[in-house]
């Protein structure tokens, strides 16, 4: 029974996802994630403390 129940849940989720993607304006999640990563790298590079030459000799 477990395989049938999990298979039904997977199939129902797939069908619902396809319906929503075709009929509603769903944002591109991959583009949003890439933008967030780029922005976080920019912020990190801007506010990072400068490296000290003495720290490399540890």
N, C-alpha and C positions, 0 to 999 in steps of 0.2 A: 504494500500500500504506500510506502514511503516514496518510491520512485514515481508512482502515478501522481501523487499529491505534489511533489516538487516539480515534476514535469508540467503539470497543469499550471502551477504558479509561474514558472518560467514562460510558458506559452502565453498566459494571460498578460504578463508584464510586457512581453514583446509586442503583442497586439496593441496594448494600450499605448506603448511608446511610439509605435509607428503611426497610430491615429493622431496622437498629440503633435508629433513632428510634422505631419502633413497638414493639419488644420489650424495650428496656432503658430504665432511668431516666437519660436524658441531661440534663445541666444546661443551663439557658438561658444561652447564652454572651453574648447581648446584655445580659442583666440583670447578669451578672458584670462585664462591661466597664464598664457604666454605674456600678456600685457602685465599681469601682476608680478611675474618673475622679473621682467625687464625693469619695472618700476622699483622693485625691492633691491635689485642690483645697483641701480642708479643711486638710490638713497644710501645704501651701504657704502658705495664708493665716495659719496659726497661727505659723509659724516664719520668715516673711519679715521682713527688716529694715525698720524704718519708713523712709518716704521723708524725705529732707532737703529743705528749701525751697531750699537753695543749689544742689542738683543740677539743678533745673529751669532755671537761668540759663545753662547751658552753651552 
